[in-house]
Amino acid sequence: MLYNDLLFRNKIYLLKIFLILENLFTKPDEKLNTNCLKLDLMKKRYLIDTCIWRDFYENRFSKSGKPLGEYASKLFLKILKNKNNILFSETLILELKIDYSLKEINFMLQIFFFNNALIKIKITPKEYKEAKNLSMERELPLVDCLTAILARNYNAQMISQDKHFFINLKDIVKTIKPQEVN
């Protein structure tokens, strides 16, 4: 019963993400405290998967005991110290809104806004369509496909712990784990 309940919740979660993304181009953005800066081509750019943000905020550990929260914290400190940029799209906000309020998300992101490290990028209809096709062809989460495509198109270093990026999306974007960032 517990396994079936978990499967049901995962399907609901994926359905919510899909429905939200389907409406992304027709609904106005909910107000997020963004200080959107222009992309600086001289700075290194990172696109960080939602799982890393959650690791950071929740100080999570892997099932084998690896300190994922610590890895994420060190990554963010390196990015801030080196004055690099973190790119994010509406998908990050949508995924975080499943478990967090907008106030909590603002709190989570504010240090990066204050340091001018966070840059919001737009998802084009062409990118969305490519991600949707890729998702259906490879039977992968739409958000992961879209994130990989955005990282590729913005020439950003993809950061994740999610196996989809390392196995199924490696032809789209090269992904590294937070603990591998130099």
Backbone torsions as a table, in degrees:
resi	resn	phi	psi	omega
1	MET	NA	-42.8	-179.9
2	LEU	-62.7	-41.7	178.9
3	TYR	-61.8	-45.7	179.0
4	ASN	-64.0	-37.9	177.6
5	ASP	-63.2	-41.8	179.0
6	LEU	-65.2	-43.5	177.1
7	LEU	-60.5	-43.1	179.3
8	PHE	-61.6	-45.4	-180.0
9	ARG	-62.2	-41.2	179.3
10	ASN	-63.9	-40.4	178.9
11	LYS	-65.6	-40.7	177.5
12	ILE	-63.0	-44.0	178.8
13	TYR	-57.8	-49.9	-179.2
14	LEU	-65.0	-37.2	178.2
15	LEU	-65.0	-42.6	178.5
16	LYS	-60.5	-45.5	179.7
17	ILE	-60.6	-46.2	-179.5
18	PHE	-60.2	-47.0	-179.0
19	LEU	-64.2	-39.2	178.8
20	ILE	-64.6	-44.4	-179.7
21	LEU	-67.2	-35.1	177.2
22	GLU	-59.4	-34.6	-178.0
23	ASN	-94.1	2.2	-174.7
24	LEU	-58.1	-35.7	-175.0
25	PHE	-89.8	-5.2	-177.8
26	THR	-113.4	-19.3	-179.0
27	LYS	-102.4	142.0	176.3
28	PRO	-69.7	150.8	179.3
29	ASP	-63.0	138.7	170.3
30	GLU	-72.6	146.4	-174.5
31	LYS	-68.5	120.0	174.7
32	LEU	-119.6	142.4	-178.2
33	ASN	-70.7	80.3	-177.9
34	THR	-109.8	142.2	175.4
35	ASN	-116.2	60.8	-169.8
36	CYS	-60.9	122.1	-179.7
37	LEU	-102.1	162.4	174.2
38	LYS	-77.0	149.6	-179.8
39	LEU	-68.0	124.2	177.7
40	ASP	-95.6	111.1	-175.3
41	LEU	-69.0	-14.6	-179.8
42	MET	-84.5	-18.2	-178.2
43	LYS	-92.6	150.1	175.2
44	LYS	-71.9	139.9	-178.0
45	ARG	-116.2	139.1	178.0
46	TYR	-124.0	140.5	169.6
47	LEU	-116.2	116.4	-170.0
48	ILE	-107.5	122.1	-178.9
49	ASP	-61.3	150.7	-178.3
50	THR	-56.2	-34.8	-179.1
51	CYS	-59.4	-33.1	-180.0
52	ILE	-71.4	-40.2	176.1
53	TRP	-60.9	-41.9	179.1
54	ARG	-66.8	-40.8	176.8
55	ASP	-56.7	-45.3	-179.6
56	PHE	-63.1	-51.9	-174.3
57	TYR	-69.8	-37.0	-176.9
58	GLU	-97.9	-2.4	-177.0
59	ASN	49.5	54.6	-173.7
60	ARG	-79.2	159.4	174.1
61	PHE	-121.6	149.1	176.3
62	SER	-74.0	170.8	177.9
63	LYS	-61.5	-29.0	179.4
64	SER	-89.2	2.3	175.6
65	GLY	95.3	6.5	178.4
66	LYS	-69.3	138.2	-176.8
67	PRO	-80.5	78.2	-177.0
68	LEU	-60.5	-38.0	177.8
69	GLY	-62.6	-39.5	178.0
70	GLU	-66.8	-42.6	177.3
71	TYR	-59.4	-45.0	-179.4
72	ALA	-64.3	-43.3	179.7
73	SER	-60.2	-44.8	179.5
74	LYS	-64.1	-38.1	177.5
75	LEU	-61.3	-50.3	-178.0
76	PHE	-63.0	-37.3	177.0
77	LEU	-64.0	-41.6	177.2
78	LYS	-61.0	-44.0	-179.1
79	ILE	-62.7	-45.2	179.3
80	LEU	-66.0	-43.7	-179.0
81	LYS	-60.9	-41.5	-178.5
82	ASN	-85.7	0.6	178.7
83	LYS	56.6	41.2	176.6
84	ASN	-89.4	178.4	-177.8
85	ASN	-113.0	146.3	172.1
86	ILE	-112.7	120.9	177.0
87	LEU	-91.6	144.1	174.4
88	PHE	-146.9	154.2	178.2
89	SER	-122.2	179.2	179.4
90	GLU	-59.7	-24.8	-179.2
91	THR	-62.4	-36.0	177.7
92	LEU	-61.0	-47.0	-179.2
93	ILE	-63.7	-44.2	-179.3
94	LEU	-61.9	-42.4	178.9
95	GLU	-67.9	-40.8	179.9
96	LEU	-68.2	-32.5	-178.9
97	LYS	-65.7	-14.5	176.8
98	ILE	-65.5	-36.0	-177.4
99	ASP	-116.5	-11.0	-175.7
100	TYR	-129.8	151.6	174.2
101	SER	-78.2	163.9	178.0
102	LEU	-61.4	-33.8	177.5
103	LYS	-63.1	-43.5	178.4
104	GLU	-65.9	-38.1	179.5
105	ILE	-66.0	-44.0	176.0
106	ASN	-58.0	-42.7	178.6
107	PHE	-61.6	-43.4	-178.5
108	MET	-62.3	-37.3	-173.7
109	LEU	-96.0	-13.5	-168.8
110	GLN	-60.3	-37.1	-179.6
111	ILE	-61.6	-32.7	-179.7
112	PHE	-77.2	-33.5	174.0
113	PHE	-66.1	-45.9	-177.9
114	PHE	-62.3	-29.6	180.0
115	ASN	-94.4	10.4	180.0
116	ASN	54.3	33.8	-179.6
117	ALA	-96.3	-21.4	-172.7
118	LEU	-98.8	129.2	179.8
119	ILE	-129.0	124.6	178.5
120	LYS	-84.4	131.0	178.1
121	ILE	-112.9	151.8	-179.1
122	LYS	-90.6	149.7	173.9
123	ILE	-100.6	122.6	178.9
124	THR	-84.9	156.8	175.2
125	PRO	-57.4	-35.6	178.9
126	LYS	-63.9	-43.1	178.7
127	GLU	-65.2	-41.7	179.1
128	TYR	-62.5	-44.4	-179.7
129	LYS	-63.4	-43.2	177.7
130	GLU	-60.9	-43.8	-180.0
131	ALA	-64.7	-40.9	179.5
132	LYS	-62.6	-43.7	177.7
133	ASN	-64.9	-44.3	179.3
134	LEU	-61.9	-41.5	179.2
135	SER	-60.8	-44.1	-179.1
136	MET	-71.4	-41.7	-179.6
137	GLU	-63.0	-42.4	-174.0
138	ARG	-101.2	-1.0	-178.4
139	GLU	54.0	53.2	-180.0
140	LEU	-120.1	159.3	176.6
141	PRO	-60.4	133.8	-179.7
142	LEU	-56.1	-42.6	-177.9
143	VAL	-62.4	-40.3	178.8
144	ASP	-64.5	-42.1	178.7
145	CYS	-63.6	-43.6	179.6
146	LEU	-64.8	-41.8	179.1
147	THR	-62.8	-42.9	178.5
148	ALA	-62.4	-43.2	180.0
149	ILE	-64.6	-41.9	178.2
150	LEU	-63.3	-43.2	178.7
151	ALA	-60.7	-43.6	178.3
152	ARG	-62.0	-49.5	-174.6
153	ASN	-68.3	-29.2	179.0
154	TYR	-98.0	8.8	179.7
155	ASN	50.3	48.5	-178.5
156	ALA	-108.5	149.7	175.1
157	GLN	-76.5	119.5	179.0
158	MET	-79.9	131.4	179.5
159	ILE	-122.3	125.2	179.2
160	SER	-160.9	164.5	169.1
161	GLN	-111.7	-2.3	-173.5
162	ASP	-78.2	125.9	-176.0
163	LYS	-62.2	-25.5	179.1
164	HIS	-56.0	-39.5	-177.7
165	PHE	-69.4	-37.4	-176.0
166	PHE	-80.9	-28.4	-175.6
167	ILE	-104.3	-55.8	-170.0
168	ASN	-92.3	-17.4	-176.3
169	LEU	-120.1	15.3	-176.6
170	LYS	-67.4	-20.4	175.7
171	ASP	-80.5	-13.7	178.7
172	ILE	-92.0	-46.5	-177.6
173	VAL	-151.4	143.8	174.9
174	LYS	-81.8	127.2	-176.8
175	THR	-116.8	142.5	173.7
176	ILE	-128.5	161.2	177.9
177	LYS	-86.6	156.6	-178.2
178	PRO	-56.1	-37.1	-178.4
179	GLN	-72.1	-8.2	179.3
180	GLU	-97.2	-4.5	-179.6
181	VAL	-74.5	128.3	179.1
182	ASN	-89.4	NA	NA
